[in-house]
Amino acid sequence: MRLLVPVGVLTVLLAAGLSWLAFVATPAATRRIEEIRFNAERNTELSAIEAGKFTSPDSGETVLYVREVSGDELRDVFLETQRDERVIAILAARGQRVIDAATGQQSFVLYNGRRYEGVPGEGKFLVLEFDEQFIPIRPDEDKELVTAPAAKPTVDLLQSSDLPDRAELQWRISLPLSLFVLGLLAIPLSRTSPREGRYARLGMALFIYLIYTNLLSIARVWMERGIVSDVVGMWWVHAIVALVALWMLSRESGWFARARAVQAVPA
């Protein structure tokens, strides 16, 4: 029982730090990572132009073929884009891809080429020769960032009724809560007899920890799939392990033995 106070103080300090990570820092970092990945995916087509291959650097309205690529410089360029019903096809000796630093707008500047423009099937096309032609690239505006439950702020999870959000909320609560359960469990597992050796119960501690964490993961999946309600949620896992810890603690402390001794004393 002398270990209860130091273990309890240490557990409270660790749980406070873990709560900040679980409820604030980790979701914010995950959300930022998703934003960076989303922006990178939107821009990856332009940066991944390969020589000798047809690519589409926007939402599919533009098709580009380049014979040679050297950095941002393009050689022997074929570009086809569609604006409503009109189709524009351009052949250019060379080109360059540029990005506006202020707006992030991506575009091509083509040099020494010929432009064909018209509506397919009408037989009338406008043909122009140019020294320099600016072609803006329109990104896919329909593509939106979908925030995963792990990236949502904790306040949003509290207000949500979606099963994945409720499961994520209980998962975040479970992280600091599990520290208290494990701290309670560590007290009886730290006690060994001289014949057992110092690390005799280390294997049992690892075994219980693995079962505990795996049950939490299973309970989370069950919540997300609606197999169990959020009232049951993951709380049953904490309750079972906490009861096991209390039983081991009472057994090591001799509570049961003292209770039997009291009952055995005649009135």
C-alpha positions, 0 to 999 in steps of 0.5 A: 500500500505504500506504493499507492501515493508515489504511483498515483502522483506519477500517474496523474502527471503522466495522464495530464500530459497524455490528455493534452496530447490526445485531446489537443496536440495529436488531432491538430497535428493529424489535421495539418498532415491531412491538409498538406497531403491534400494540397500535395495531391492536388499539385502532384499532377503538374510536378509529375510530368514525364517525357513521352507520356500523356498526363492530365495536370488538372481535373481532366480537362487538359491533356499534355504530351511532352517529348522532353522535360528538363526541370520546368522546361518542356520541349515539343509540347502537345496540349489539348484542353476543353472550355465548354464545347470548344476544344483547343489543341496546341502544338509548341516547340517549347514551353515552361510551367510556372506557379504564381507565388501569391495565389498558387495558380499553376499555368503553362507558357508555350512558345513558338507554336500553333493553336487550333480552336473549334467545336468538334463536328462543325468543321470550322476551326480557328488556327493561330500561330503565336510566339508566346501563349499563356495557358492557365491550369484549373484545379479540380474544385470538386475535390474537397478535403474530408477530415478523418475522425482522428483529425477532428477537434475534440469539441467537434467530436463531443457535438457529433452523433456519428459512430466513428466520431463517438468511437474516436472520442472514447478512444481519446478518453481511453488513453489517459484513463488506461494510465490509471488502470495500468498504474493500479495494476502495476502495484501488485505486479511489482511485488515479488517474493525472494524465490520468484526473482526480480523480473518474475512477473514481467511476462504476466504484466506484458501479457495483461497489457497486450490483452488490454490494448487489443481489447480496446482496439476491438471495442473501438471497431465494434463501436464504429460498426454499431455492434455495441452502443456508445453507452457500452463503448470501450468502458467495459474493457477498462472495467474488466481490467480495473476489477482484475487489478483490484482483485490482485491488489486485495489479494497481495495486501491480504484483505481477504485473509484478514476478512476471513480471520475476522469472521473466524473470531467467535462472537 
